[in-house]
């Protein structure tokens, strides 16, 4: 997988970088979701997302917000 093009060449993603990025995104989304939804948790949302289209889209929205916030 390539992250970006630089001066005509491509910079490759190093092994493990994606996992670190994914962890940071999930951590940000979980922190903010839990803070704004005191009667629910991000972990429960993620579990429900496996069988609920509405919850899957809500989780995707939170992860997209995390990407915007973290500058991805």
N, C-alpha and C positions, 0 to 999 in steps of 0.2 A: 504494500500500500504506500502511496506517495502522499506526503503532506502538502507540498507546495512546489512550485517551479521557481527556481532562482537562477538568474543570469543564463537562461537557456538549458540549465541542467535541472535535475529533480533531486530533492532531498528525501531520502527514504526514512520511514518511521523505524525507530529502533525497537527491538523486541521489548515488550513490557510497557512501552510508553502509552499504548492504547488502554491498557488495563489501569494504569495510573490516572489517565484522563477520565476514564469511565468512573473510577472510584471517586474522583473529585467532583464530577457532575452529580453523581448519586448522593454524595455527602451534602452538597449544597442544597439540592432539591429536597432531601429528607429533612434537613435542618429547618428550612423555610416552610415546608409543608406542615411539619409537626407544630411549628410555632403558630401557624394560622388556622390549623384545624385541631383544636384541643381535644375533640371527641373522637379523633381518628388518628391513625399513624401512617407514615409512608410505607412501612412494611406491610400493613394491612392492605393499603392501596395496591401495592405491587402484587400481593397474593390475589386480590380480586381481579387485577388486570389480566390474569391468565385466562379468565372465563367471561369477563365483562368488557364489551367493546367501549362503553362509556368510561369505565375506569382506566382502560388501556389508553384512551385518548387523553384523559386527564393527566395520567402519569407522563405521557409524551409531551404534553404542554409544560409540565413542571421541568422536565429534562431539557426542553428547548429553552426555557427561561434560564436555566443554569448555564447552558451553552452561551447564550447572549451575555449573561453576567460575567462569565469567566473568559469571554473574548474569543470564543471558538467560532 
